[in-house]
Amino acid sequence: MSEVENSEGEVVEAPSAVNELINQITSGDLNNAEGSFKSIVQDKMADALEAQRIATAQAIFNDADDDVEIDETDIETEEEVEETDETEEESEEIIAELDDDEVETA
């Protein structure tokens, strides 16, 4: 809570918004209490919204690297790539042979 000097030079603790609201309600000053209540709720909502904005931004920008997981079973090794290349070459040869056979029979 903040401290304020009164007219006599004494340091007095300033009432918080909630204490002020309670004092207004108990004294019967309901019109001002309504304004105080709305102000308190608005401040709480603004604080919660700002906290959510920060959390969302952190989730998007800071944790982006953590979300990316590499499944090492999907990574092809050089040997697997060479085997795949050989298989593709064999497939192309077989297709070429079939094409030649079709041309000869026709």
C-alpha positions as CSV (number, residue, x, y, z in Angstrom):
1,M,0.0,0.0,0.0
2,S,1.2,3.5,-0.7
3,E,1.9,5.9,2.1
4,V,0.7,9.6,2.1
5,E,1.5,12.5,4.3
6,N,-1.5,14.2,5.9
7,S,-1.8,17.9,6.6
8,E,-0.1,17.5,10.0
9,G,3.0,15.9,8.4
10,E,2.3,12.4,9.6
11,V,2.7,9.5,7.3
12,V,-0.6,7.8,6.8
13,E,-1.2,4.6,4.9
14,A,-3.5,5.3,1.9
15,P,-6.5,3.0,1.7
16,S,-6.4,0.4,-1.1
17,A,-9.1,0.4,-3.7
18,V,-10.8,-2.6,-1.9
19,N,-10.6,-0.8,1.5
20,E,-12.0,2.3,-0.1
21,L,-14.9,0.3,-1.7
22,I,-15.7,-1.3,1.7
23,N,-15.6,2.1,3.4
24,Q,-18.0,3.5,0.7
25,I,-20.4,0.6,1.1
26,T,-20.4,0.8,4.9
27,S,-20.9,4.6,4.9
28,G,-23.9,4.3,2.5
29,D,-22.1,6.1,-0.4
30,L,-23.4,3.5,-2.9
31,N,-23.0,5.7,-6.0
32,N,-19.3,6.1,-5.5
33,A,-19.0,2.5,-4.4
34,E,-20.4,1.4,-7.8
35,G,-17.7,3.4,-9.6
36,S,-15.0,2.0,-7.3
37,F,-16.3,-1.5,-7.9
38,K,-16.3,-1.0,-11.7
39,S,-12.8,0.4,-11.5
40,I,-11.5,-2.6,-9.5
41,V,-13.1,-5.1,-11.9
42,Q,-11.8,-3.2,-14.9
43,D,-8.2,-3.2,-13.4
44,K,-8.4,-6.9,-12.7
45,M,-9.6,-7.7,-16.2
46,A,-6.9,-5.6,-17.7
47,D,-4.2,-7.3,-15.6
48,A,-5.6,-10.7,-16.5
49,L,-5.7,-9.9,-20.2
50,E,-2.2,-8.6,-20.2
51,A,-1.0,-11.7,-18.4
52,Q,-2.7,-13.8,-21.0
53,R,-1.2,-11.8,-23.8
54,I,2.3,-12.3,-22.4
55,A,1.7,-16.1,-21.9
56,T,0.4,-16.4,-25.5
57,A,3.4,-14.5,-26.9
58,Q,5.8,-16.6,-24.9
59,A,4.1,-19.8,-26.1
60,I,4.3,-18.7,-29.7
61,F,7.7,-17.2,-29.8
62,N,9.8,-18.7,-27.0
63,D,8.5,-22.3,-27.1
64,A,8.4,-22.6,-30.9
65,D,11.7,-24.5,-30.9
66,D,10.6,-26.8,-28.1
67,D,7.4,-27.9,-30.1
68,V,9.4,-29.1,-33.0
69,E,10.4,-32.7,-32.4
70,I,12.4,-34.7,-34.8
71,D,11.5,-38.3,-35.2
72,E,14.8,-40.0,-36.0
73,T,13.1,-43.0,-37.6
74,D,11.9,-40.7,-40.4
75,I,15.5,-39.4,-41.2
76,E,17.1,-41.4,-44.0
77,T,20.7,-42.2,-43.7
78,E,23.1,-41.9,-46.6
79,E,23.0,-45.7,-47.1
80,E,19.2,-45.7,-47.3
81,V,19.3,-42.9,-49.8
82,E,21.8,-44.8,-52.0
83,E,19.6,-48.0,-51.7
84,T,16.6,-45.9,-52.8
85,D,18.5,-44.5,-55.7
86,E,19.5,-48.0,-56.8
87,T,16.0,-49.3,-56.5
88,E,14.7,-46.4,-58.6
89,E,17.3,-47.2,-61.2
90,E,16.3,-50.8,-61.2
91,S,12.7,-49.8,-61.6
92,E,13.5,-47.6,-64.5
93,E,15.4,-50.4,-66.2
94,I,12.5,-52.8,-65.7
95,I,10.0,-50.3,-67.1
96,A,12.4,-49.7,-70.1
97,E,12.6,-53.5,-70.7
98,L,8.8,-53.8,-70.5
99,D,8.4,-50.9,-73.0
100,D,10.9,-52.7,-75.3
101,D,9.0,-55.9,-75.0
102,E,5.7,-54.2,-75.8
103,V,7.2,-52.6,-78.9
104,E,8.6,-55.9,-80.1
105,T,5.3,-57.8,-79.7
106,A,3.3,-55.1,-81.5
